Amino acid sequence: MQRAYSSILLCLGSLAAVLCFYLSTLRVQQSLSPQGCRMSWMSPSYILQPDFNATWTPLAHRYSLWLYREVGWESNQIHGHQPVLFIPGNAGSSHQARSIASSAVRQVYTSPHQVSPEFRATSLKPIDVFAVEFNEDLSAFHGPTMEAQTQFTSDAVAYILSRYPPNTKIVIIGHSMGGIVATSLLPSDNIAAIITMSTPHSLPPARFDQRIDRIYDANNAALKNDPTPIMSLCGGATDMMIPSESCILEDGDSPYRRTVFSSALEGAWTGVGHREMVWCHQVRWRVARAALELQNADIDRATILDRWLRDGTRLPPSTALVPSPPVPPDQYRYLKEGERLVLDKPKGNAVYLLPLNLDASKFTLYVSKGSISSVSPHRPLPLEVSVFLCDQAAGVNNTACESAPLVPSVLRLIPSPIPGKTFPIAGEGSDESEGVVLFEVELSSIRRQGGWIAVQLDRAEGVGWVVGHTATESNERHSVSTTDLLFGGVTLKLPQNEDMHTVVELPHLLSHALLVYRLIPSATKSCIDTHLSPLLVHRSPRSELHYFALSDRHSNEIPLHTHSVGPFVDSGVPAHGMRLDFLSSGCTLESIHLEVAWVHTLGRWASRYFTSVVCWAVGIVSVMMFDFWGTSDGIPIITPTVTQSFTLFVQQRLLLLSTASFLIGFVPLPASIFLGNHGIPLLAPIGPLLLLISTGLVGCSCVLLSLLIWLFKLVLTRFHNQSRQEVVTASTLISMALILLAVWLFIPWQVAFLGCWTIQFMTCASTKAASENNQASTSGTRRNSDASSLNANNNCNLHILLFMTWLLPLAAPVLVVWVRTLLSAGPTTPFDGDHFVLNVAPFLVLVDFSSRTTGTAIFRRTRSEKYVSARWGFLVVGGVALIFGSRKAYMVFDAARLATATLVVLRIGPSYWRRWARSKP
């Protein structure tokens, strides 16, 4: 009884854990990286391209090509200057191109057919946005479907360019898996640039098909070597459909590769969901503008992408700041040493000189409603600010400043949150005119004795503000580790020098996608009256910035997260180290409190390891199968029930496997093995936790299957009372041959596997109890022998059913793809790549044998198993599931197929053919 209670508690605990993980995932989506996107509006129309038919592509009957047009704003004729092709992702639609395409039109035109003054003065022309329609195919689950989409897209590119002047290149925009299709087009001389949006470049989101991995391997080679510029836009934690660490490209200039998170994208500063990425206004207009300017052959394409899709982690081109036309010395304004430059609503032209002393280590400047060099809000005021060095004689005897260029260490646009309001504002986000320019230069690298830092203002119109200050080094370095934050957290004191930029470095803190920290700031005074509302900038090593608005409320809690390092991804960056930048124009924080945010952390685990739970459940059932045949290899046959096998596993195997999974977590294995955590000790407990949850779910599935079988037995006893036919007739073999022929020619093997599972379920549901089948027996010995044999077969069938039940999730995705393809493209559509009959043949023979036999043939070891029993194949399945299943789930099904085939060949085969021989006249 105590054993039963422990199994029941484990099942209930696993269900409670699943519920907890689910609620934590919802919490991550709602609060970890809030979304502030303005809805985009348009007047769309889509023009089918009927000339792109079977003469261009063999897939014309399955997919289609469309041209977007903004109703009333432009003609339906092709503009003929710059083509753009939008590729939707998994279950996506060509209509998703409308937001970006509409923005491109409305940037060129101020009103219908009226070109805006900004574009009238340039050589830029309207662009043509095409979109491929894949009928919402589920390409993420199925390699052949993605290959078909790639072939169709390649043909579409050739067709589109045939309608443009020679040497025209096309811009590709791919959303989600559409970005994988776009990368698969490389190498190509016809592509000007590729912009991907929420694309999992380094890790397939669904890992059930080995052919998807082959596509990724080919794409990785193209990403490393092909010269085509590629920009990857990532939504961050708000994107719950892909792990954003897989969205990151390895940064480089040759070839050009960039990754920009929407939380760092200048002017956006918000997390963006997976589907929202294509319509979020703060993102879509920048993508549209980049596509418009890529037609300019006089400017390097990389420069265009860096200009319009900037995150501020790199300096813009030509950042050596030289002043505008010189200002007369009588307009110089001198500040005292240590005095802060504060200008509210400045007017006219002026130069402000800040004394440069040897103790100063940096100069920080904020400019609102203006620009420094090429950095500004999209709609800035005329105010221009230049920063440069002046020699010590500036202003002496009315001498003009002899300026020297000054190269900043930081020059980017940062948000300016509204005090008292959430940031970003839900449903609105930031406007194109918002933002403050941050300029910072390291003075320690300037070898000058004295002198001045000159801040020159030109065309100031009495709007905005400028704040600047020279300061000594204010970097804080703390030796806090993650173990210090696990329970209770740590409070860190900050310097009280009212610096405009304070840096806190935590080099020993684990920075990983599976960990979320909570920061609680404590201010010494109210910060509402400052020019720049205080900001916290959390920067990760791989071009990821997050901005958080700080308030003087002690209850303000900020979740800190990163995607620089994550499971199954070889990032090449250290897993430890965190940098926090505190920016303000005068507000001082007294301290910060850091702790682990457990709810958000659990939510991150759930979104990355749901496949692991399924694969490990297959491994657990495989170990149960191994033990089941271990107890039945002898005579008389004594076999445990499924419940007894589960209890045996919990008592004898679970502790051993939990310990093993914990210890393996310390081994620095490659990213594709085990849980993909590179042996980070703090993440080692994830293994035992997932194993406990998987074990509990297996126990729940045992109960659920027993309940379903009992219900079906109630129905079948009323309508079905047919005894088993134990001989194998010629019609049986013909039926099986026809099924395998159908798999080879038409239906995918996954459909046949579902049929096998159904047959096995009906076999279990139609099996009578041993007492019912032996009531007529007169011999006690014979009755006991028959009862033992029947019970053994019943238990065997239930174990096989449980095994196949947990294999169903690994085969179901392609089954869903097949059904979707039939519904969307018609029954005549070829479905290639899933007709390997050996994938399902072992299960077909197994379930047919189970439906016929009541004997002991399947339990007897044959002469071929003299040294190694066939049951060891199931132990191999368990090992494959534990070590490789999380990253390569398809390997689990392959191992299960081989183990089943071994059992069929060695134990079922001889008996099978003997029965067929007896059935012959």
N, C-alpha and C positions, 0 to 999 in steps of 0.2 A: 504493500500500500504506500509506503514511504517513497518507493521508487516511482510510482505513478504520480504522486504529488510533485516530485521534483521535475518530472517531464511536463506536467501541466503548468507549473510555475514558469518554466522556461518558455513555453509557448505563449503564455500571457505576457511575460516580460518582453518577448520579441515584438509582439503586437503593440505594446505600449511604447517600445523604442521606435518602431516605425512611425507611429503617430507623432511622437516627439520630434523625430527628424523631419516629418512633413510640415509640422507647425514652424519649426526652425527655418525651413526653406522659405516658407511664406514670409517670415520675419526678415530674412535676408533681402528678399525682393522688395519689401516695403520700405526698409529703413537703412540698409547698408550703404547704398549709393542712390539717394533720391533722384527722381527724374523730373527735370524742369524743361519740358519741350513745348514750344508753341505749335499748335496745329497748323498744317499747311492747307491752303485752299487753291482750287484750280477749276478749270472748265474743260475737262478732258474729252478727247475723241481718239479713236484708234483705227488706223487704216490698214486693212489686211493687204499684204503684198502677194497677190495671186500669181505673179510671174515667177515667184520662188517656188517652183513645183518640182515634180519628179525628174525633170531634166537637170535640175541642180543638185538634188539630194534624194536618196532613196527613202528618207524619213519624212517626206512631205505629207504623207497621209497621217502621220502620227503627231507631228509638231507643226507650228506655224510661225510666221514672222510678221510683226506689226510695226507701223510707224506712228509715233505720237504726234498729235496736233492739238494746240490750245484753241478751242473754239472761239472764233471771232477775232483772234489776235494775229494770226498768220495764215497764209494760204496753204492748201493741201499739197502743193508741189514741193518737191525736194529742193532745199536751198542750195545744195551742191557745194558746200564749203568744208564742213567738218562733220563726219558721221560719228555717232556714239552708239554703242550697243549695250543695252542693259540685259543682264543674265539673272533671272530669279533663282532662288535657292530651293531647298527641300520643301515640297508642297507649295511653292511660290507661284506667282502669277505675273504675266507680262504687264498687267495693270499697275504693278508696284512701281513702274518707271515714271508714273505720272507726276509725283511730287518733285523729283529732280528735274524732269523735262519741263514742267510748268515754270519752275523757278528760273531755268535758263531763258525761257521765252520772256518772262516778265522783268528780267534784268536787262535784256536787250531793248525791250519796248517799254515806254512809259505808259502808253495806251495802245489800243489796237492799231497795228501797222505804223505806229509812230516810234522811230528809233530814239532812244534816250540820248541826251547830249554827251554823256560819258562814252558811249559806244560810237557816236557819230564822229568823234574826234580820233578814233582808232581804226585799224584795219580789221578789227574783229567783226565777224558776221554771225547771224543766227546759226545754230547747229541743228542737225537732224538726229533725233533720238529714236533709235529702233529698239525693239524688245522682242526676244524670243519667247514663245509660249510653249511650255512643257506640260500643259494640262495638269498642273499640280502633282506631277510625279514625285514619288518619295525617293529621290536620288541618294539621300544620305545612307540608306540601308542596303543599296544594291549597286554593285560595281558595274554590271552590264548596262543598267539604266544610265549611270553617269557617263559611261563610254558612248552611249547613243546620243546623249545630250551634247557631248563634246564634238562628236562628228557632225551633228546638225548645226551647231554653232560655227564650226569651222567652215562649213558650206555657206552658212548665212553671211559670214564675213566676206567670203569671195564674191557672193552675189551683191552685197551692198557696195563694195568697192568698185564693182563693174559699172556702177552708175555715177561714178565720180571721176574727175580727171586723173590721169596716170600719176603714180607716186603718192597718192593720197593715203594717209594712214588713219586707222580707226582707233578711237578711245574705248576701252572696255570698262564697264562698271559691273561688278559682280556682288550680289548680296548673298551672304551665307554660303551654301555649297555652290552657288553660282560663281563665287570667287575661285573655288577649286576647278570648276569647268574652265574659267578664264585662264588660270595658270596652266591648265592642260593644253591650251592652244599653243604654248611656247615649245620650241622656238618658232618665231614668225617675224618676217620683215614687214608685215602689214599692220602691226599694232604699235601705236604711238606710246601708250601708257596703260597701265591697269590700276584701277582703284577698287579695292575690295572693302566690303562693309560687313562686319561681324562674321568674318570667314575664319573657320578653324584650320589654319594652315598646317599646323604641326601635329594635330591629333584628331582622328575621325571622331565625331560625336557618337556615332553608332559603330561598334566594332564587332559586328557579327558576320562580316563578309571579307574574306582574305583578298578579294579583288580590289576592294577599296584601299587596302594597304599598298597594293602594287601601284595604284594610281598616285597615292601619296609619295611613294618612293621616287617615281618618275618626276613628280612636281618638285620634290626637294632638290633634285639635280638641276632642274630649271631655275629654281630660286637662287641657287648658288652661282650659276654660270651665265644665265641669259642676260643680255644687256638691257632688256626692256625695263623701264622704271616701274616699280610696283609700290603703291601706297596702301597700307592696311589700316582701316579705321575700326576701333574696338569699342564696345559699349561698356565694358567693365562689369562690375558685380550685378548691375541691373539686368544684364543679359543672362537669363536663366536657361537658355537653350544650348549654349556652348560654354565651356570653361574658357574665360578670356585669356588665360595664359597660353592657350593654343592659337590665339589670334595674332600673337606677336611674331614679327619677322626679325631675323637677325639684322641689326642695323648696319648699313654700309653705304658708301658713295660709289663704289665700282664693283659690281653693279649697284644701282640706286635701289635701296630698300629702306622703307620707313614704316614705323608703327606709331600711330597717334591715338591715344585714348580720348574719348569724348569728354571725360572729366578734365582733361588738360587742354583740349582744343580751344584756342583763343576765341572768345566770344560765345562759346557754348558752356563750358564748365559744368557739365551735368552728366550723370550716368544715363545711358540710353538702352532701352530694351531691344531685344533681337528684332522683332517686327517693326518697332518704332524707328529703327535706324534709318529706314528709307523715307520716312515722312517727317521726322523731327526737323523743324524749320531751321534751327541753329546749325544743323549739320548739312541739310540738303542744299541750302543756297551756296555753301562753300564748295561742295562737290560740283554743283552746276557751274559755278564761276571758274573752277579749275578746268572743267571740261571745255568751257568757252575759250579760255586763254591758251589751251594746249594746241589750238590751231595756229598760234603765232610761231612760225618757224624761226624767227629771229631770236627767240629767247629759249634758253635751255629748259627742257621739260622738267628736270629736277628742280630748277629754280622756281618754276610756276607752282609745282606741287608744294614745295616748302613755303611758298608765300601764302597760299590760300588755305592750306591745311597744316597750320603751325601749332605746336604745343609749347613753344618757348624754351625747350630744353637745348636748342641750338641757337647760336647767334645768327641773325639774318645776314645776308651778303652786304658787304661794304659798311661795316659797323664802326669804322674809324670816323669819329665825329669831328668834322671841321665846321667852324661857325659859318653862319650866313654872312651877307655883306657886313663889313666891320661897323661897329657902333662907336661913335665919338667918345673919347675918354670922359667928357663931362656927363655922360649918361651912366658911368660906372657907379655901382652901389657896393660899398665895402661893408662886410660883416665882421664882427669881432670874433676872436678865437673862441670856439665852442658854441657860438651862436647858431641857431637853427634857421635855415631859410624857410620862411612861411609867407606865401603870397596868395591872398584871396582875391579872386576876380581881377587879375592883373590886366593892365591896359598898355598898349603901345609897345615900343621896343626898348630893351634895357639889358645890361649885363650885370650880374651879381657875382661878386668875388668873395669866395670863402677861403680864409687862410689855410695853407697846407703846412701842418707841423709834422715833425718827425714821429710823433706818437700815433698819429692817425693811421689806421690800417685799411679803412674802406670808406667809400663815399656812396651814400644811398640817396636816390632821388625818385620822387613820385610825381607824375604829371597827370592831371585830370582834364578831360575835354581837349586834349592836344596830342601832339606826336613828338617822338624822338627818333630821328632817322626815318626808317620806313615802318616803324612800329606805332600803331595807333588803333583806336576803334575804327570800324568800317566807315562810320560817318563822323569824322572828327571835326572840330571847329578849326579855324585858320591858325590857331596857336601852334607855333613850332618852337621846340626847345633844342638847343645844342649845348653840349658840355665839352670843355677842352681845358688844357693846362695853360697858365700864363706864367711868364717869368716874374722874378721878384721885383722888377722895376716897373711893373704895370702901374700906370697912373701917376708915376713920379714925373714932375715937370711936364705934366699934361702929355705923357707918352702913351701911345696906344699899346694894347696888349699884343705881344708876339706869341701867337697861339701855337700849340702843338697838338696833333691829333691824339685822341684818347679812346682806346679800345676797351669796351666794358667786358666784365666777366658775366654779367646778367643783363639781358635786355628782352623783356617780354611784356605782354599785356596780361594783367591780372584782374580778377573780378573786384567789384566794389559793392559788397552786399549792403542792402538797406537795413539800418539798425532797427531791431524789433520785428523783422520779418524773417521767415524761413529762407534758407538758401540751399538750392535754387527754388524759386517760387513755382509751385506745382501748376502745371498747365500754362505757364508763361515763360519761365526761364529768363535769360538775358536778352536785351535788345542790342541791335547792331551798333548803337551809339554809346553803349556802356563799356566800362573798363578803364583801368588806370595803368599807365605805362610805368613799369619798374625798370630803373637804370641803376646798375651798381658796378663799381670798379674797385679792384683791389689796389690800394695805394702802396702796399709793401713792395710791389714790383717796379715802382717808379723811383728811380735813384735821383732825387732832386733835393737840393738844400733850400728849403723854404719854397716860396712861390704861392700861386693861387689856383684854385679850381674855379673856372668861370662857367656860369650858367647864363646862357644868352636866350632871351625871349624875343620872338618876332611875331608881329601881327596879333598880339593879344587884344581881345575885344571885351574884356571885363567879364568873362565867363570862365568857370573852372578854377583850379588852384594848382599851386606848385609847392612842394615841401621837400627840402633836402637837408642833409646833415652828414658831417664827417665824424667818424667814431673809431674808437679802438676796437680791438678784436673782442667779440662777445660770443664766441663759440663755447658751448658747454658740452663736455664729454662725460658720460656716465657709464659705469660698468654693470648696469642692470642686465640680468639675464631673464629668459622666459620663465625659468623655474621660480624666480622671485615673484612672478606675477600670477602664478597659477591659482593661489588662494589668498585673497585679500588685496593683492596689488602693492604698489610702491608709490610714494609721493616724492616728487623731485622739485627742489627749490630752483627758481630761475633768477638770473641777475637783475637787480633793481636799478638799472642805469637808463631807463627810458630810451633804449636804442630802437631804431626803426626796423632793424632786422636782426633777430636773435636766432642762432642755430643751435639745436640740441641734437647731438649724435649719440646713438645707442648701438655701438658696434657689436655687442654680444647678444642682441635681441634677435630671435629667429624671425625672419621675414619670409613667410611662406603663404601660399594661397589657401592652405588649410587652417590657418590661424587668423583670428580677428581679435584685435585689442580694443579696449575702451579707454578713452582719454577724457578726463574731467578737469577742465581748467578752473583756476581760481584767480580772479582779478583783484588788484589792490584798490582800484577805484573805478568809477563808472567810465565807460569808453564811448558813450553815445555822442559826445561833442567833438570827437576827433574827426579829422578830414577823411582818413581811411579807416573804416571800421576794421578792427583787428581780424587778421586771417591766420589760419594754420594751414601750412602747405606740407603735405606728406608726400615725399618723393621716394620712388622705388628705383632700383638700379636700371631697369629696362624701360626708360622713357615713360613712366607712369606718374602722373601728378594728380593729387586730389586736394581741392580747396575746401576748407571748412570755415564757416563764419563763427567767430568766438563771441560770446556775450559775457556780461558780468554776472549772469545767474550761475550759482554754484551747481545747479542741477543739470546744466548743459552737458550732455554726454555725446562724445564723438567716436564713432567706430572707425578704427584704422585697419585697412586691409591692403593687400597687394596681389599682383599676379606675376611678379618677377620670377618666382620659382613655384612650380606646381607638380602634381603627380603625373607621371608618364611623359614629361616634357624635358628634354635636354636643353636647359637654358644657358648653361655655360657661365652663370653668374653665381656669386656666393650666396648661400642661404641665410647668412646672418648679416645684420646691419640695418639700422633704420635711421633716417634723417628727418627731423621736424624743423621747419622754418616758421618763425612767428613774425608776421609782418604787421606793422601799424604805423601811424603817423604820430604816436605819442602815448599810446596806452601800454601799461605795464602789467604783466601777469606775475602774480606772486608765486604760484606753483602749478604743477600739473600732477594728476593722479593717474597712473597706468595700471590696468589689470586686464586679464583675459576675458573677452566677451563670449561666454560659453554658448549662449543661444545662437549667436551668429556663426560661431565656429562649427557647431553641430550642423547647421544649415549648409555650410560649405562642404562638409564631409558627405552629406546626403546627396548633393548634386553631382558628386564626382565618383561615388562608389556604388551606385545602384546596380550597375552591371556586375560588380564583384559579388554582391549578395546572391544574385541568380547563379553565377558560375560556381561559387562556393557551395551553394545548396546542391548543385549537381555532384560536386565532389563528395559531399556528406552522404548523399544517397548511394554513391558509388562505393564508399567504404562500407556502408550497410549491406550492399550487395556482396561485397567481398566476404564479409563476416557470415552472411546468410549461406553462401555456398561452402564456406568452411565448416559449418555445423552439419551440412547435409552431404558431405563427400563420402560418408560411411553408410553402412547398413546395420541395423534398421534406420530408416530415414526419419530423422527428427528435425523439423524445421521450425524456426520461430515465426510468429506473426509479424506483420509490419510494426505494430506497436511494440512488441518485444524487441525487435531489431533496433528500433529507435531508442528504447530505454537502455539497451546494451551499449549503443554508441555513446549515449550521454554519460554512462557510468564508467566505461572503459576506454573510450577514445577521445572524448571531448577535452579532458584536462591535458592529455598528451599533445593534441593538435593545437590547443590554445597556447601552451608553452612554446611549441615549435613556431607558431606564427608570431609570437612576441619576440623570440630570439632572432628570427629571420629579419624582423624589422630593424635590427641593429646592423645588419650586413649591408655595406654600400654596393648594392646590386645595380645593374643597368636600369634605365628608366622603364624599359618594357617588361620587367620581371617583377613579380609579386605585386605590391601596391604602388610601385613607382616612386618611392620616397627617398631613394638614395641612401638609406641607412641612417636617417636622422633619428637620434634616440628618442626625442620627445614625441615623435609620431608613431613609435613602436606599439603603443597600446591600441591603435586603431585596428590592428590585425585581430587580436582576441575579441574585441567588441563586435566586429563584423562577423566573426565566426559564431559567436553566441547568437546573434540575430539570425544568421542563416540557419543555424540548428533549430532555433525556435520556430522559424517559418516552415522548415521541413516537418516538424511535429504538427503544426497547424494544417499543413497539406494532407497529412495522414488522416487527421480527423475529418477534414472536408471530403476527401475521397471516400472514406467509409460512409459518411452521411449520404453522399450522392449515390453510392452503390446500393445502400439500403433502400433509398427512395425508388431507384430504378427496379430493384428486385420486386417491390410491391406491384409495380406496373407489369413487369415481365411475367410474373407468376399467373397473371390473369389471361395473358394472350400468348404466352410462349411456354411450351412444355416439351421441347424437342431434345432428345438425348444427343450426345456428341457422336459424330461419325469419325472414328479413330483412324480409319484407313485413308490413304492419300490416293485419290483417283486421278485419272487423266484430266478430268475437267478442272480439278484443283490446279494442276500444273499449267493448264492452258489459261486459266483465269489469271494466275500470277504472271504468266508471260505477257498477257495482254496489258496488265497494269504497268509492267516495266516498259513495254513498248510505248504506252501512252506517255510515260514519264520521259522516255527518250525523244519522242516526237513533239509533244505539245505541253503537257502540264509540268510545272516544276516539281522536283522531288519533295519539296516542302509540303505540297498538297497531299502527296501520297503518304508522307509521314503523319500528317494529321489524320488521314484515313486509318493508318495503322494504330494510332492511339485510340481512335474510336472503336476499332475492332477489339483491342485489348480491354477497353473499358466495358464493352458489352459482354466479353467473355467473363470478366469478373462479376458483372451484375447478373449473369444468367447461371452462374455456378451454384449448385445446390449444396447444402451442408452435408457433411459426411453421414450424419444420422439418417437423413432422408434417403440417401442412396444405398444404405445398407440394412434397411428395415426388413428386406425380404431374405437376407442371407441367413442360412441355418447353421453354418459353421462359425463358431466363435472366433477361431483362429483366422478364418478367411475374412470375417467381418472386421477384425482388428487390422488385418493387413490392408484391406481396401480402404478403411477409414484413414489409416496412416498415409497411404499413398495419395488419397484425395485431398487430405488436409495439406500435405506437402505441396501438391500442385496448386491448390488455392492460394497458399502463402507465396509460392513462387510467382504466380500471376499478379498478385498484388504488389510485390516488390518490383516486378517489371513495369507495371502501370505507374508506380510512383517514380521510377527512373525516367520513363518516357514523359511523364508530366512535367518534370523539371527541365527536360530537354526542349519542350515546346517553346518556351520564350526565346531560345536560340534560333529556332527555325521559323517562328511566327513572323518576324519582320519582313522577310522576303515573301511570305504568303500574303501579307497585307499589300505589298507592292504589286504583286500579281493581280489581286482583286481590283486594286485601284486602276491599274493599267487597262484591264478588261473593261471597266466601267467608263473610263475617260477616252480611250483610244479605240475601243472595239475589239471583238474576239479575233480578228484577223491580224492583229499586231504581233509580230514575232517577239518571243520572250526568250532570248538566248542566255546561255550560261548556267542554267540550273537544271540540266537534264542528265546529270551523271547518275545513272541508275544504281551504282554501287553505294551511293549515299543512303539509299532507302532499302535496298534489297535485303540486307541482314535483318532489319526490323520487320520487313514483310514476312520473311520466313519464320522469324521468331513468334510473331503474333498468330500466324496461321497454325504453327505447331502447338502453341498454348491453347488455341481454341479447340484442338482435337484430342490432345493427350490427357489421360488420367493416370499414366504409368510413371515409372521412375527413371526413364531414359535420360532426362536432362540432368539428373543428379549423379549419374554414374561417371566416374573418371574413365576415360578411354586409354588405350595403350599409348596414344600420342601424348598423353599427359603424365607419363611416367615420372618425369622430373619436375615439370612445372605445370600447375593446374591452370585451366582456362580462367579461373576466378581472379588470377593475378592481374588480368587485363583491367578489371574494375579498380584495382588499387592504383594502377597507372593513370586511369581517368581522374581519380581523386588528386593525385599529385599534379597532373597537368592543370586541373581546375584551380588548385591553390596557387601554383607558381606562375602560370601564364594566363589564366582566365580573365583577370581584371583588365588587361590590356588587349589580349587577343582572344576574345570569347569564341571565335570560330574554331580555335584549336581544341576546345572542350568537346564540341560536337564531333569533330574528327576523331578524337581519342575514344569517345563513346561508341562511335560507329565501328572502329577497329576492334574494340573489346567485344561488342555484340557479334561482329563477324567471326571472331575467334571462337566464341561460345557456340555459334551456329555451326561452324565447320567441324569442330571437334566433338560436340556432343549431340547436336540435333541432326546433323547431316547423315550419319550412318543409320540412325533409327528412321529418319525421314524416308530414305530411299528403300529401306527394308519394308516399310509400310506400303510404299507405292508398288513394290514388287508383289506383296501379298494381295494387293487389290486387282492385279492383272489376272484374267481368266486362265 
